[in-house]
């Protein structure tokens, strides 16, 4: 699957209408971002049922600010509208694949129950 570019115009629609969205926050001047790009693209081809997307933090400062992205590259994974992974730094392909497989295996009923418990404890 091709990697899509997320903007403020399509971010919510994309994350709400796809079960799993993996977002790469990057900028063209960022060396590690440029190195991570081919890894992200190659991995996207191995998971056709998952949406892979990029946010150019220079062009989409509103999105980056909303998620408090302070270091790039940052990978965020949203499953069923819930951020289940957020990590700054370039991931080697093996680590990215491992994280994806863990996210796919998550029991989202348990995740939602844990979130509800945390909210109740506040």
URWO-V374598 format. One record per residue. N is the residue number from 0. OMEGA is omega in degrees with one decimal (999 if undefined). BURIAL is + if it has 24 or more other ideal C-beta (glycine too) atoms within 12 Angstrom, else -. Layout:
N/OMEGA/BURIAL ; N/OMEGA/BURIAL
This chain:
0/178.9/- ; 1/175.3/- ; 2/-180.0/+ ; 3/175.7/+ ; 4/178.5/- ; 5/175.7/+ ; 6/176.5/- ; 7/-178.4/- ; 8/-175.9/- ; 9/-175.2/- ; 10/-176.2/+ ; 11/179.3/- ; 12/-178.7/- ; 13/-176.4/+ ; 14/179.7/+ ; 15/-173.8/- ; 16/177.6/- ; 17/-175.2/+ ; 18/178.9/- ; 19/176.8/+ ; 20/177.0/+ ; 21/-174.0/+ ; 22/174.7/+ ; 23/173.5/+ ; 24/-173.0/+ ; 25/172.4/+ ; 26/-176.3/+ ; 27/-178.8/- ; 28/-174.2/- ; 29/-179.0/+ ; 30/178.6/- ; 31/177.5/+ ; 32/-179.9/+ ; 33/177.0/- ; 34/-176.9/- ; 35/-177.0/+ ; 36/-179.5/+ ; 37/176.9/- ; 38/-179.9/+ ; 39/-179.7/+ ; 40/-179.2/+ ; 41/-179.5/- ; 42/179.8/+ ; 43/179.6/+ ; 44/-178.7/- ; 45/-178.3/- ; 46/-175.2/+ ; 47/-179.2/- ; 48/-178.9/- ; 49/178.7/+ ; 50/176.0/+ ; 51/-175.4/+ ; 52/178.9/+ ; 53/173.3/+ ; 54/174.6/+ ; 55/-174.0/+ ; 56/176.2/+ ; 57/-177.5/- ; 58/-174.9/- ; 59/-177.4/+ ; 60/178.8/- ; 61/178.7/- ; 62/-179.8/+ ; 63/179.2/+ ; 64/-179.9/- ; 65/-179.0/- ; 66/177.1/+ ; 67/178.9/- ; 68/-177.3/+ ; 69/178.0/- ; 70/176.4/- ; 71/-1.2/+ ; 72/171.8/+ ; 73/176.8/+ ; 74/176.7/+ ; 75/176.2/+ ; 76/179.7/+ ; 77/176.3/+ ; 78/179.4/+ ; 79/176.6/- ; 80/-178.1/- ; 81/175.2/+ ; 82/-177.8/+ ; 83/178.8/+ ; 84/176.7/+ ; 85/-178.0/+ ; 86/174.5/+ ; 87/176.8/+ ; 88/-180.0/- ; 89/177.2/+ ; 90/170.4/+ ; 91/-176.3/- ; 92/-177.6/- ; 93/179.4/- ; 94/178.5/- ; 95/178.9/+ ; 96/179.4/- ; 97/179.4/- ; 98/179.2/+ ; 99/-179.6/+ ; 100/176.9/- ; 101/179.4/- ; 102/178.7/+ ; 103/-176.7/- ; 104/-178.0/- ; 105/170.7/- ; 106/-173.6/- ; 107/174.2/- ; 108/177.7/- ; 109/179.3/- ; 110/179.4/- ; 111/178.5/- ; 112/179.2/- ; 113/178.0/- ; 114/179.3/- ; 115/178.4/- ; 116/179.1/- ; 117/178.5/- ; 118/-179.2/- ; 119/-178.0/- ; 120/-177.1/- ; 121/999/-
